[in-house]
Amino acid sequence: MHTRPISRRAGAFDSSGIRKVFDLAARLEDPINLSIGQPDFEMPAAARAAAKDAIDAGRNGYTPTQGIAALRERLESQVRAELGQPQRSLCVTSGSSGALNLALMSLVDPGDEVIVFEPAFVMYRPLVEFLGGRCVAIDTAPTFQVDVDRVAAAITPATKAILLNTPANPTGVVATADTVAALARLADSRGVTIISDELYRAYCYDGPFASPAAHSENVVVIDGLSKSHAMTGWRVGWVHGPKPVVDACTMLQQYTFVCAPQVGQWAGLAALDAPMEAPLAECRRKRDMLMAALRGRYRFVEPGGAFYLYPEAPGGSGKAFAERAVDEEKLLVVPGSVFGAADTHFRIAYTVSDATLGRGIAALTRLARGT
Ligand SMILES: Cc1ncc(COP(=O)(O)O)c(C=O)c1O
């Protein structure tokens, strides 16, 4: 009998706090679920049709490691049209999570430091630490904007990468054009690689999206179709950046994910031609509706993107507030403690029907009164 079957590395982690909220949701009858970070609209009809066609045409096997040529070439020309930089390479991955895994595996050695901005997407710290790297967290509260001077001060000889996420999960905050330009200049001058997680770039409500990759060929970009085209289950993402990094990602994909699911890739290719203005406008409308209802009742930074609102928790503790929300209102939100060291806020995902959002707003209004 094994006394210790689980590796020390795996044993060091706990289940994601968001999963715990999902488990709670499964046990509650008719909860108001504002905890799920995925779009509530359907993936484009043309993408659904392309998926069915691909299955029926027998396109069910492995694909080349770096993705089917038609999708890769389409994405490459999109990136070239936006950034120039003809030497940039691209690899299609198994979701943007796959891209994040591969990019970090390609860059991080044991002992390396990776700068992350907290609150941060739940996957960043475990991935870095699994590789033996060390996360150096910069707390962005209360504005949730990146302070480039603080980043400069946090860089040491051990710093390998900076993980930037804009528009951000969980705050919805979009980094300004000046910030991303300054961050790109800083990273280049100090020989540090920016990994720019741009999964929510389609969700920029108040101005154009700004990428640090527009200012440096060295930026490694993580992107995908999960959020922009409501394809979370199809696992289609990609990484683009300097050839040596993307070559390393491609090589590592051979030994891990093998390839992105083939049917998802054909669906993704069709999705790229679909007009997405209407569902994105709906998301913006819901953001505005939620902000209007909570203004004066909760304190929050107005989110310019993604589909989250990140208010301060009445009473000061995100955890205590999330528990109260479940107990008193069957309302599910995610406590800020899931996204970093601070437990001062909570996350609302507003990609739900108007009816659910209305119930959520009513519950949040009562909860604010009760403190
Ligand atoms: C910031 C961020 N990056 C990456 C991901 C991973 O998305 P996927 O693997 O579905 O592309 C998510 C999902 O919630 C996210 O919020």
The ligand as an SDF file (V2000), in Angstrom:
LIG
                    3D

 16 16  0  0  0  0  0  0  0  0999 V2000
   -8.2150   35.7330  -17.2030 C   0  0  0  0  0  0  0  0  0  0  0  0
   -8.4860   34.3590  -17.6990 C   0  0  0  0  0  0  0  0  0  0  0  0
   -7.5400   33.7290  -18.4110 N   0  0  0  0  0  0  0  0  0  0  0  0
   -7.7250   32.4740  -18.8780 C   0  0  0  0  0  0  0  0  0  0  0  0
   -8.8890   31.7820  -18.6350 C   0  0  0  0  0  0  0  0  0  0  0  0
   -9.0330   30.3750  -19.1490 C   0  0  0  0  0  0  0  0  0  0  0  0
  -10.0170   30.2900  -20.1530 O   0  0  0  0  0  0  0  0  0  0  0  0
  -10.0890   29.1130  -21.2140 P   0  0  0  0  0  0  0  0  0  0  0  0
   -9.1130   28.0710  -20.8290 O   0  0  0  0  0  0  0  0  0  0  0  0
  -11.5010   28.6350  -21.1980 O   0  0  0  0  0  0  0  0  0  0  0  0
   -9.7350   29.7090  -22.5590 O   0  0  0  0  0  0  0  0  0  0  0  0
   -9.9200   32.3960  -17.9020 C   0  0  0  0  0  0  0  0  0  0  0  0
  -11.1800   31.6900  -17.5990 C   0  0  0  0  0  0  0  0  0  0  0  0
  -11.9750   32.0560  -16.7840 O   0  0  0  0  0  0  0  0  0  0  0  0
   -9.7120   33.7300  -17.4290 C   0  0  0  0  0  0  0  0  0  0  0  0
  -10.6500   34.3680  -16.7150 O   0  0  0  0  0  0  0  0  0  0  0  0
  1  2  1  0
  2  3  1  0
  2 15  2  0
  3  4  2  0
  4  5  1  0
  5  6  1  0
  5 12  2  0
  6  7  1  0
  7  8  1  0
  8  9  2  0
  8 10  1  0
  8 11  1  0
 12 13  1  0
 12 15  1  0
 13 14  2  0
 15 16  1  0
M  END
$$$$
